Amino acid sequence: MIREVIKPQYTNFTINIPTNYVGREIEFIMFPLDEKEIVQDMKKKNKKSLRGVFNKYADNVKISLEDSAWQNHILDKFTQND
């Protein structure tokens, strides 16, 4: 893989392709580096939460058991094998 960051001075740019790439499918991607940072910032801002989406399916009796569920599972798993 070859990656090169450049700052072009003109609209035309010539690329020399290595001989071991000749005859193979290759991909060229071009984007301004500052745009990449803007896109990442936009993704962070547009992130939505799914918190509370499944509340209608919750079993209120079992909610109180959630805090110790993992500990109970591990205890059950390893005490059954004794």
N, C-alpha and C positions, 0 to 999 in steps of 0.2 A: 504494500500500500504506500502511496506517496501522498503526502499532504504538504501543501505550501501556502503560506499566507502572503499575499502580495498587496501592494497599493498601486493600482494601475494609474497611469498618467494619460492614457488615451483610450478610446473605445475599442480599438483593435488589440488583440493579444495573441501571440503565437505560442503554442505548446509543443515541446519536443517529447514524443512518446518513447519510453524505453523499448528496446528491441524485444525484450521478453513479453511485452504487452501486445505486440503486433499480432493480429489474427485472433485476438481474444476479445470478449465483450468487456468493455470498461465503462465506467460511469463518471461523468463530470457533474459536479454540483457547484453552483456559484451563488453565494449570498453574502451580503455585507455582515461583518461580525457584530456590529452594533444592533442590527435587526434581530439577530438571534437572541440577544439579551432582552429586547423588547418583547419578543414572542414568549419567552420564558416568564417575564413579568405578567403578561396578559393571562397566561395559563394559571398563575397563582391567584390572580384577582377573580377569575371566572370559576374557580373551584367551588363546587356546591357540596353541601353536606347531605348525607342520607340519614342523618340522625333522626330518629323518631318515625321513620317511614313505616316500620313494621310494628308500631305500637298496638295496632288493632289486633294483631295476632298474639300478643303477650298473654301469658298465663300468670295472673297476679299471685297465685299461690306459690309459683316457682321462682318469682323474682327475688324473694328473700333468700333463696338457696344459691343465687348466682355468685355471691362473694366467695363462697367456699367450694364451689363446684369443681375447680381444678384440683384442689387438695384432696377432695373426696374421691375423685376419679383415680388419682395416683395411688392413694391408699387402697382402694378396692382392687386395682390392677396388681399391685405387688403383694397384697395379703392373700389373694386367691391362689397364688402359686406356692405358698408355704405348705 
